[in-house]
Amino acid sequence: MHSQLVVLGGGPGGYAAAFLAADHGMDVTIVEAEQRLGGTCLLRGCIPSKALLHVARVVSECQEMDEWGVAFSQPKIEIDKLRERKEKVISTLSGGLSNLAKQRKVNVINARGTFVDSGKLKLEGSEHSELTFDHCIIATGSLPTKIPAFDIGSDRVMDSTGALELKDAPESMLVIGGGYIGLEMATVYASLGTSVSVVELTPGLLPGADRDLVRPLQKRLEKGILSEIHLETKVVSLAESGDKIDVRMEGPNGEFNRQFDRVLVSVGRRPNTTGLGLENTKVKVSERGFIEHDDQMRTADEKLLVIGDAAGEPMLAHKATHEGKVAAEALLGQPAAFDKMAIPAVVFTDPEIAWTGITEEEAKQQGRTVEVNRYPWLASGRALSLGRTEGLTKVIVDPDTDRVLGVGIVGTNAGDLISEATLAIEMGCTTRDIAETIHPHPTLSETIGNVAEVFLGTATEIYRPRRK
């Protein structure tokens, strides 16, 4: 078989690239090892986790209504139905992708592809043994990072994929890693009645995230969602003991032991670039496993391009989608380049955390002079009416030009609010541009306009002397 363009991987970046190229008349083939399109994001990542987080949020809201004089009985969790509903969401979306591929006449081969050379793939698991191509876009995504010491041969020790299978709601669980995946899954299992503890090697949860944004989340997690949070603590060993996992940990006060029904190992992800036969091509791979590329997603091999998690951080589905479109447009001869000024990131905990552009810490590391302003949601009528005033919106501004360089939000629906800020940064907006944009009242989106007014000294709900 031969195809003008082969996309190796059918995730958000892969199918976006394939569909756009096909829309412009290219002969396109997707090679995907899974039986369904969607990649990690759809099949065992973003989508199933957010479906379960929706359930967690509903359970939490019912509990919050006690303060309003509305009481609900304890929820009855039917794990089988919950799992079936999650799978229905996945199958619906994956089925939709399959139909879109057929409508666009994109050929889909379910096989594991490895490079024989720069113009040929070996196919395992397909009736076709080889596939040649003019160009190939590598969109192989990433995998959970594995710690050999934690691989004790027990299904009670899980990675994120295993946790999303939702085999049961154990009485107790330890989450190793206080990053976004670990905290999201901790939130899900806690809502199902599991006593969840988190252990994190660094001094704070969500390493790398803005401390102003993490603080309200950590306070809420400590207040009742999580049983224990162990910071600056490492897991020394895991051992199976009957139907429990013995965990030895070492923290600031020395070693201690705990027992859990299940352990989730969530210590990051690594690019899925090993075992692909890349050594048979001209591509260059970094020490961390990322494939080097230019702003058109072209690699050192003129026939190969790379997108998504295999191309480098941040490992985000929406970044992969845009890179996929850039790669397709580049092959079509269009003046495309991936040169985004801001890539938003969202942590779907409760409260959610979202940020875009430069962070306050990054500005310090770069030696940039910036002005930082904050708008507490205690001053937001909408937040008060929701009973969720722990939120905060902050803006990082260039004091010489008043241009918005970064925005961070912690609070309910932060992920749905961050897009306006991303657009503002891409458009080169100033704080006045945002402040003079009418935001509907009462909404949480007002806090973005309000934090711009704080910078200008024109905020209504917060007093700050006017800028001269």
C-alpha positions in Angstrom: 0.0 0.0 0.0 1.0 3.6 -0.6 -0.4 6.8 0.8 0.4 10.4 0.1 0.2 11.2 3.8 0.4 8.9 6.7 -0.5 10.0 10.2 1.0 7.7 12.8 -1.5 8.0 15.7 -5.2 8.8 15.9 -5.4 11.1 18.8 -6.5 14.8 18.9 -3.5 16.0 17.0 -3.4 13.1 14.6 -7.0 13.1 13.4 -7.0 16.9 13.3 -4.0 16.8 10.9 -5.5 13.9 8.9 -8.9 15.5 8.5 -7.6 18.9 7.4 -5.2 17.4 4.9 -8.0 15.3 3.5 -10.3 18.3 3.3 -7.7 19.8 0.9 -7.6 16.8 -1.3 -4.7 14.8 0.0 -4.8 11.0 0.1 -4.5 10.3 3.8 -4.1 7.2 6.0 -4.2 7.1 9.8 -2.3 4.2 11.4 -3.6 3.7 14.9 -2.7 0.8 17.2 -6.0 1.0 19.1 -9.2 -0.3 17.6 -10.8 3.1 18.0 -9.8 6.7 17.1 -9.3 9.3 19.8 -5.9 8.4 21.4 -5.1 8.7 25.1 -7.1 11.8 25.5 -10.4 10.3 24.4 -10.0 6.7 25.3 -8.2 6.8 28.7 -7.4 10.4 29.6 -9.1 13.8 29.2 -12.6 12.7 28.3 -13.2 9.9 30.7 -11.6 11.7 33.6 -13.7 14.8 33.0 -16.9 12.7 32.8 -16.0 11.3 36.2 -15.1 14.7 37.5 -18.5 15.9 36.6 -20.0 13.3 38.9 -17.6 14.4 41.6 -18.7 18.0 41.2 -22.4 17.1 41.4 -21.8 15.1 44.6 -19.9 18.0 46.1 -22.6 20.5 45.1 -25.2 18.4 46.9 -23.1 18.5 50.0 -22.6 22.3 49.7 -26.4 22.9 49.6 -26.6 22.1 53.4 -25.4 25.7 53.9 -28.5 26.9 52.0 -30.9 24.8 54.0 -31.3 22.2 51.4 -30.4 18.6 52.5 -29.9 15.6 50.3 -29.5 12.0 51.5 -26.1 10.3 51.0 -25.6 9.4 47.3 -25.8 5.8 46.3 -22.9 4.9 44.1 -23.5 2.2 41.5 -20.0 1.6 40.1 -21.2 -0.5 37.2 -23.6 2.1 35.9 -21.1 4.8 36.4 -18.5 2.9 34.4 -21.1 2.1 31.7 -21.9 5.8 31.4 -18.3 6.8 31.1 -17.8 4.2 28.4 -20.8 5.4 26.5 -19.3 8.9 26.4 -16.1 7.5 25.0 -17.8 5.3 22.4 -20.1 8.1 21.2 -17.2 10.4 20.6 -15.0 7.7 19.1 -17.8 6.6 16.8 -18.2 10.1 15.6 -14.6 10.3 14.7 -14.9 7.1 12.8 -17.8 8.5 10.8 -15.9 11.7 10.1 -13.0 9.7 8.8 -15.3 7.8 6.4 -16.9 11.0 5.2 -13.5 12.5 4.4 -12.3 9.2 2.8 -9.5 8.9 5.3 -8.2 5.4 5.4 -7.8 4.0 8.9 -5.5 1.1 9.5 -5.6 -0.5 13.0 -2.1 -1.6 13.4 1.2 -0.8 15.2 3.4 1.1 12.8 7.2 1.2 13.1 9.6 2.8 10.6 11.6 0.6 8.3 13.1 3.7 6.8 12.1 7.3 6.0 9.4 6.3 3.6 8.1 3.0 4.8 6.2 1.7 7.9 6.0 -1.9 9.0 2.5 -2.8 10.2 1.9 -5.2 13.0 -1.7 -6.5 13.5 -3.0 -5.6 10.1 -3.6 -7.6 6.9 -1.2 -5.2 5.3 2.5 -5.8 6.2 3.9 -2.6 4.9 2.8 0.9 4.0 4.9 3.4 2.0 4.3 7.2 2.0 5.4 10.5 0.7 5.2 12.2 4.1 4.3 11.0 7.6 3.2 13.0 10.6 4.3 11.4 13.9 1.5 11.8 16.5 2.2 8.9 18.9 1.4 10.8 22.1 2.7 9.9 25.5 2.6 7.2 28.2 2.5 7.3 32.0 5.9 7.4 33.5 6.8 4.1 35.2 8.9 3.7 38.3 10.5 0.3 38.3 10.6 0.1 42.1 6.8 0.4 42.2 6.2 -2.4 39.7 5.4 -5.1 42.2 3.1 -7.2 40.0 -0.1 -6.2 41.8 -3.2 -4.9 40.1 -3.8 -2.9 43.3 -1.0 -0.6 42.2 -2.3 1.4 39.2 -1.4 4.1 36.7 -3.9 6.6 35.5 -5.2 4.2 32.9 -6.0 1.6 35.6 -7.6 4.2 37.8 -9.9 5.3 35.0 -11.1 1.7 34.5 -13.0 2.3 37.8 -12.9 -1.4 39.0 -14.2 -0.4 42.4 -14.4 2.3 45.0 -11.8 1.1 47.6 -12.0 2.2 51.2 -8.6 3.8 51.0 -6.2 4.9 48.3 -2.7 6.6 48.1 -2.0 8.8 45.2 1.8 9.1 44.5 2.3 12.4 42.8 0.5 15.7 43.5 0.4 16.8 39.9 -2.8 17.5 37.9 -3.6 13.9 37.0 -3.1 12.7 40.5 -5.2 15.4 42.0 -8.0 15.0 39.5 -8.2 11.3 40.1 -8.0 11.9 43.9 -11.0 14.2 43.6 -13.0 11.5 41.7 -12.3 8.7 44.1 -12.9 10.9 47.2 -16.4 11.7 45.8 -17.1 8.0 45.6 -16.4 7.6 49.3 -12.8 6.5 49.2 -10.4 7.9 51.8 -7.7 9.4 49.7 -4.2 10.4 50.7 -1.6 12.2 48.5 2.2 12.1 48.7 4.3 14.6 46.8 8.1 14.9 46.7 8.2 18.6 46.3 7.2 21.3 48.9 3.8 21.9 47.3 1.0 20.5 45.2 1.0 21.0 41.5 4.7 21.8 41.1 5.3 24.5 38.6 1.9 26.1 39.0 1.4 29.6 40.4 1.3 29.4 44.2 -1.5 32.0 44.4 -3.7 29.7 42.4 -2.7 26.5 44.2 -3.3 27.9 47.7 -7.2 28.0 47.5 -7.3 24.5 46.0 -4.9 23.0 48.7 -6.9 24.6 51.4 -10.2 23.0 50.1 -8.5 19.6 49.7 -7.2 19.8 53.2 -10.6 20.9 54.6 -12.3 17.6 53.9 -11.7 16.1 50.4 -8.4 14.4 51.1 -7.6 12.4 54.2 -3.9 13.3 54.3 -1.4 15.3 52.2 2.3 14.5 52.7 4.6 17.1 51.1 8.4 16.8 50.8 7.8 13.1 51.2 9.0 10.2 49.0 7.7 6.7 48.8 10.5 4.3 49.8 8.8 1.0 49.0 5.6 -0.8 48.1 4.7 -4.3 49.1 1.5 -6.4 48.8 0.2 -7.8 52.0 -3.0 -9.8 51.5 -5.6 -7.4 50.1 -3.6 -4.3 51.2 -0.5 -2.5 49.9 2.1 -1.6 52.6 3.7 1.7 51.8 6.9 3.0 53.5 7.4 6.7 53.2 10.1 9.1 54.2 9.2 12.7 55.1 10.7 15.6 57.0 10.1 13.8 60.3 11.6 10.5 59.2 10.1 7.2 57.9 6.6 6.0 58.5 4.3 3.2 57.2 0.7 3.2 56.0 -1.6 0.6 54.4 -4.0 1.2 51.5 -6.4 -0.8 49.4 -5.1 0.7 46.2 -2.2 2.9 45.1 -2.2 5.2 42.1 1.2 6.1 40.7 0.9 9.4 38.9 4.4 10.9 38.5 4.1 12.4 35.0 4.1 11.2 31.4 6.8 10.5 28.8 6.7 10.8 25.0 5.9 7.6 23.2 8.9 7.7 20.9 10.8 4.5 21.8 10.3 1.3 19.8 9.1 3.2 16.7 12.1 2.5 14.6 13.1 6.2 14.6 16.8 5.1 14.4 16.0 4.0 10.8 15.2 7.6 9.9 17.0 10.9 10.1 15.0 12.4 12.9 16.8 13.7 16.0 15.5 12.7 19.5 16.4 14.7 22.6 17.5 13.1 25.9 14.0 13.3 27.2 12.6 11.5 24.2 11.1 14.4 22.3 11.5 14.7 18.6 13.2 17.9 17.5 11.4 20.0 15.0 11.0 23.6 13.6 8.0 25.9 13.8 6.3 24.1 10.9 6.6 20.8 12.9 9.2 19.5 10.3 11.9 17.2 11.7 15.5 16.7 10.5 14.0 14.1 8.1 12.4 15.9 5.2 9.7 13.3 4.9 8.7 13.3 8.6 6.9 15.8 10.8 5.9 15.5 14.5 3.1 16.9 16.6 1.7 16.6 20.1 3.3 15.0 23.1 6.0 13.5 21.0 7.0 17.0 19.9 7.6 18.4 23.4 5.9 20.2 26.3 3.4 21.2 27.2 1.8 17.8 26.7 -1.8 19.1 26.1 -4.4 17.8 23.7 -5.4 21.3 22.5 -1.7 22.1 21.7 -1.5 18.9 19.7 -4.6 19.8 17.7 -3.2 23.1 16.6 0.2 21.6 15.8 -1.6 19.0 13.7 -3.3 21.7 11.7 0.0 23.6 11.2 1.8 20.4 10.0 -1.0 19.7 7.5 -1.0 23.3 6.2 2.8 23.2 5.9 2.6 20.1 3.7 0.0 21.8 1.6 2.4 24.7 1.0 0.6 27.2 3.1 2.5 29.8 5.2 1.9 28.0 8.5 3.9 28.1 11.7 3.2 27.2 15.3 4.1 30.5 17.0 1.4 30.8 19.7 2.0 33.5 22.3 -0.1 31.7 24.9 -1.1 28.0 25.4 -3.7 27.7 28.2 -3.5 25.0 30.8 -6.3 23.7 33.0 -6.4 21.6 36.1 -9.9 20.2 36.5 -10.0 19.9 40.2 -12.5 21.7 42.5 -11.8 24.6 42.3 -10.4 24.5 38.9 -7.1 26.1 38.1 -6.3 27.7 34.7 -3.5 29.9 33.4 -2.2 31.2 30.1 0.7 33.3 29.0 3.6 34.0 31.3 3.3 33.3 35.0 4.6 35.5 37.8 7.4 32.9 38.6 8.4 32.7 35.0 8.7 36.5 34.8 11.0 36.4 37.8 13.2 33.7 36.3 13.5 35.6 33.1 14.3 38.8 34.9 11.3 40.6 33.4 9.8 43.6 35.1 6.1 43.0 35.4 3.2 44.3 37.5 0.9 41.7 39.1 -2.6 42.5 40.2 -5.2 40.2 41.8 -9.0 40.3 42.1 -10.4 38.2 44.9 -13.7 36.5 44.2 -14.9 37.6 47.6 -15.8 40.8 45.7 -17.7 38.9 43.0 -21.5 38.9 43.3 -21.7 35.7 41.2 -19.1 33.9 43.2 -20.9 34.9 46.4 -24.3 33.7 45.1 -22.6 30.3 44.3 -21.1 30.1 47.7 -17.7 29.7 46.1 -15.7 32.8 47.1 -12.3 31.1 47.4 -11.5 32.0 43.8 -8.9 34.5 42.5 -8.1 36.1 39.2 -4.7 37.6 38.6 -3.1 39.4 35.7 0.6 39.8 34.8 1.1 43.1 32.9 4.0 44.8 31.1 4.1 48.1 33.1 5.7 50.0 30.1 3.1 49.1 27.5 0.1 47.9 29.7 0.0 44.8 27.6 -1.4 41.7 29.2 1.3 39.0 29.4 -0.4 36.4 31.5 -3.6 35.5 33.4 -4.2 33.0 36.1 -7.6 31.9 37.6 -8.5 29.6 40.4 -12.2 29.0 41.0 -15.4 27.4 39.7 -15.3 27.0 35.9 -11.8 28.6 35.6 -11.2 26.4 32.6 -14.1 27.9 30.8 -12.9 31.5 31.6 -9.3 31.3 30.5 -10.0 31.5 26.7 -10.8 35.2 26.8 -7.4 35.9 28.4 -5.7 33.7 25.8 -7.3 35.6 23.0 -6.3 38.9 24.7 -2.7 37.9 24.8 -2.7 36.6 21.2 -4.2 39.9 20.1 -1.7 42.0 22.1 -4.5 43.6 24.2 -3.8 46.1 26.9 -5.5 46.1 30.3 -7.7 48.9 29.1 -8.9 46.8 26.1 -10.1 44.2 28.6 -11.5 46.7 31.1 -13.5 48.5 28.5 -15.0 45.3 27.1 -18.4 44.9 28.6 -18.7 41.7 30.6 -22.2 40.5 31.5 -23.3 40.8 35.1 -23.4 38.9 37.3 -20.9 36.4 35.9 -17.6 34.9 36.8 -16.2 36.3 33.5 -16.5 39.7 35.1 -13.5 39.0 37.2 -11.2 39.2 34.1 -12.5 42.6 33.4 -12.3 43.5 37.1 -8.7 42.5 37.5 -7.8 44.7 34.5 -9.6 47.6 36.3 -7.6 46.8 39.5 -4.5 47.5 37.4 -5.9 50.7 36.1 -7.2 51.8 39.5 -10.8 52.0 38.3 -12.2 48.9 40.0 -15.6 49.5 41.5 -15.7 46.7 44.1 -12.1 47.1 45.3 -10.4 50.3 46.2 -7.0 51.1 44.8 -5.6 54.5 44.0 -5.9 55.4 40.3 -2.9 55.0 38.2 -1.3 58.4 37.2 
